[in-house]
Amino acid sequence: MRRLALIGNWKMYTTPSSARSLALGLVERLGSIKDADIVVSPPATSLAGVGEAIANTNIALCAQNAHWDDEGAYTGEISVKSLAELGCEYVIVGHSERRVIFKESDEMIGKRLVKVTASGLTGILCVGEKEEEREEGKTEEVLAKQMEIALSGVQKLSIIVAYEPVWAIGTGKRAEIKDIEASHRFIRKKILNRFGKDADNIRVIYGGSVKPENITELVSCEEVDGALIGGASLSIDSFTEIVTRAIERRIA
């Protein structure tokens, strides 16, 4: 069974001071847990402070995006080289909010992912369909296109794929378990087709209104290797409960 990955995406919530306080609280509750990969992804302005707060613990640091060049005239972008210097081990690539709000293309996301993985960091590739695409029966078509383009230039297998149906993010909605399992199986098939059996350990996690109330059911699925957690990761209590419930279910 693949190791659980539980990743908190703080998006553009928290300031540097509140992010540090949140991180310190999580260290107190989760910093010594070794039964899962626990990751936090604060805003870029808080990476340094959170990195200091979680240093020498079992909580890892993740950035929310990265550019494909080491440097250049790219106002507002951040290089992987800078992220690595700050202690980042993971980078989220292709989150639906980047795709939908900021119009990032599959090709752009692929360039980011290639750079992240080639630099020795783990890329968390987000894929998922919009509600209208789901209703039209195009989920697999959308996932196939997103993955084929994003993975086409990747050589290193330091990847986690996060299935996040766009319509379930921040809405309180969640896909049915059978649909989550079907999408995860399809994603794993595409991974194996692209990389072969060497990629069997690549984790596929779920994102979309993950809460303490549903994490046990989610990780009970053989195809679900963890979760990308949004709003619930902004509370020490709820994120701690998600992590502990997920681990308890896996080791039961």
N, C-alpha and C positions, 0 to 999 in steps of 0.2 A: 504494500500500500504506500502511495506517495505521501510525503510529509506535508502536513497542513501549512498553508500560507494564509495569514490573517492580516490584511493590510488596511490601515485606516487612512482614508483620503480626506484631508481637512479642507481641501479646496481653497477659497479665498476667505475662510473664516479664521479667526484668531489674529491677534497682533503679535509682535515679537515677545512681549512680556507675557501675554496670556498663553501663547503657544509653549513657552518655556515652563510655565506653571502646570499646564496640562501634561507635558512630557514628564516632569518631575513626579506628578501624581501617578502616572502610568508606570514609571520606574519602580515606585514603591510597591505597586500592586502586581506588576507583571515582569519586572526586570530580571528575575531569576528563573523564570519559566523556560524549560528547555525542550518541551514536547511539541513545539510548533515554531514556525518562523513568524515572528511578530514584527510588523513594519509600520512606521508612521510616515505620512507624507504631508508636511506642513507647507504653507506658502513659501515662496523662495526667500522672502525677507526674513523668515524665521529659521531657515535651515541651519545657520551657524549656531544659534542659541539652543535649538532643539538637539543638534548634534552634540553639543557640550553636555547637555542634560542627560542624554542617554549613553554617553561614552562608557565603555567597559561594562555594558549590560547586554542582555540578550535581545534587546529591541534595536532594530536596524532602521536606518534613515533612507528615505526615498524622496526624490524630486518629482514634481508634477509634469515636467516637460524638459526637453533638451534640444539644442540645435545640432545640426550634422557637421558643422565646421568647428575647428578649435578656436577660431577667433575671426573677426571681420566686422564689417559695417552692418550689423544686424541689431538695430536699436530694440531693446526690450527682450532680447533672447539671452539664453544662458548656455555656456559650453559645457560639454561633458567633463572636460578637463577641470573646470572650476568646481563642478559638482563633486567630482572625485576628491578634490582637495578639501572640500567641506565634510567629507566622510560619507557621502551617499554611496549606498550599495545597490540601490534600485532606482529606476526611472519609469514613471508612467508614460506611455506613448499612445496617442490616438484615442484618448478619452472622448466619449460622445459629445461633451461640452466643447472640446477643441474642434471636433468635426462639424458640429451643428452651428455653434455660435461664431466660431472663428474661421470656419470654412476650410479647415485643413483637409487636403486631399489624401487619398490612399497613398499616392506616390510620395508626398511630403512625409507622411507618417512612416513609410518604409525607409526613407533616408534617415530619419531620426533613429529608428530601431536599429538599423545597421551600425550607426555610429555608437550607440549605447552598448550594444553587445560586443562590438569589436574592441571597445575600450575596457572590457572586463567587468562592466556592470551588468546587472540583470534587468532586462527590459520587460515591463508589464504591458503587453499589447492588449488594448481594449477593442472588442468587436461587438457588434449587436445591431439589431434591426429597429427601425422606427415602427410605430403602431400601425400605420397604414401599410407598410411592407409586410408586417405579420398578418394583417387581415387579408392581404392579397396572396398569401401563401408563398412569399418570397424570402422567408427567413434564411433558408440554406443558400439561396442564390446570393444574398447580401453577404453572409458570412464567408462564403467561398471567395467572392471578389475581394473583400477586405483582407482576408488572410493571404491569398495568393500574391497580391501586390506587396503587402507589408513584409512578407517572408522571403520574397524572391531573391533579395541580395544578402540575406543573413547567412553567415557561415558558422558562427558560434551558437551553441544551443542554450545559452544563458537567458532563457525566456520563460515567462509565465503568461498564459493567455487568460484574460478576464472576459467572460461572456456577460455583457451588461445590456439587456434589452432596453433601448432608449426610453420606451414608454413606462418603464418601471423605476426609473431613477428619480428619486426625490418626490415621487407621487404617492407613495404608500402602497402602490400596486406591486404584485410580484407574480412572476410567471408560475404556472402550475408545475409541480414537481416533474410530471411526465414530460413536459415541454423542455424543462431545464435539462433533464437527462438526455433527451433526444438531441438538443443543441450541443451539449458537451460531447456526446458520442460523435457527432458530425465533425466538431472541431478537432477532436483527437484523430479522427480518420484523416483529416486534411494535414495535420501535423505529421503523421506517420507517412503519408504519401509524399510529403515534401522532404523529410529528413531520414526516413527509415526507422528501424527498430531502436536505433541509438537514442531516439527522441521519446521513448516510452515514459521516461521520467519527467518530461515537461509537464508542469501542473496546469490544470484548467480550473479556474475559480469562478465564482458567481458574484455579480454585483447588481444591486437593484433593490433598494429598500430592505437591506439586511438589518435585522434587529435581534435582540436577545430571544424574542418569542419565536423566531423561525430558524435560528441558526442550527439547532439540533436536527431538525428535519432536513435542512440543506446538506449538512455534512454526513448525514446517514446515507446519502446517495453515493454509490460507488464511483460515479463519474465526477463528483464535486470534490476538489482538492483544497477548498478553502473559500475565502470571501474577500471581496473588495468592498469596504464598508465606508459609507459616507457619513451622514448626520449622526449616526449612533456612535461613531468613533470620536466625537467631540465631547463626550461625557466620560469621565473616568469610570463611573459605575457601569454604564451600559457597555463600553468597550471591554472592560474587564469581564463582565458577565458573558459577552459573546465569546471571548477567548476561552474562558474556563468551561463554558458549556460545550464548545466545539471540541476541546481536548477530552473532556469527560466522555463524550459520545464516541470518540475515536478509540479510546483505550478501554472502553467498557467491554 
